[in-house]
Amino acid sequence: MSQVAEPVMRAEVVVTFLRMDRPPADPAPSFPPGLEVVVEPYCSVATYRRLYNTVGASYLWWLRRAMPDAQLAALLRSPAISIHILRDGDRELGFYELDATAWPTVNLSYFGLMPPAVGRGIGLAFLRHAVDQVWSSGARMMTVNTCTADHERALPTYLRAGFRPVREVREHWAVPVRLGLELPARLRG
């Protein structure tokens, strides 16, 4: 018996892979008073999904949405994965995820701000926090990728922080319709 294919939206994106081989020489920008970054030592699936879904809703973040809870829970339990949350008191303003599975290379798997925090001038300071965390851990290289689905300032911000592009790849994504994401016209492929 044949299985019915899941309905998908087709997206075409250009993914830029970047790396940093040494810590930035310039000092990190400061956060506004009251903001802090805290490590979530035992990030639950529910907390992770809230962060991921809220930050990524406008940027077609879909891979972790499609990941089953058990698989995501196993990933979050890995000692190589760390979740860092930007807070203003009790309010979550953004998060980043570091993956040290390929140590001494650390990948910035996800990075972003909640919609109310976008445009407040804190993105570079938050990114530098991630960069400084990685270099203070003894890593020898840091990687990240971004794509044309991400915020228009993502790539320029990574470049300002000291990353350099190493390659670009055109990808065709089959995003499951059941995830309820909106496909921007610029990504229809």
Buried (B, 14 or more C-beta within 10 A) or exposed (E): EEEEEEEEBEBBBEBBBBBBEEBBEEEBBEBEEEBEBEEBEEBEBEBBBBBBBBBBBBBBBBEBBEBEEEEBBEBBEEEEBBBBBBBBEEEBBBBBBBBBEEEEBBBBBBBBBBEEBBEEEBBBBBBBBBBBBBBEBEBEBBBBBBBBBBBEEBBEBBEBBBBEBEEEEEEEBEBBEEBEBEBEEEBEE
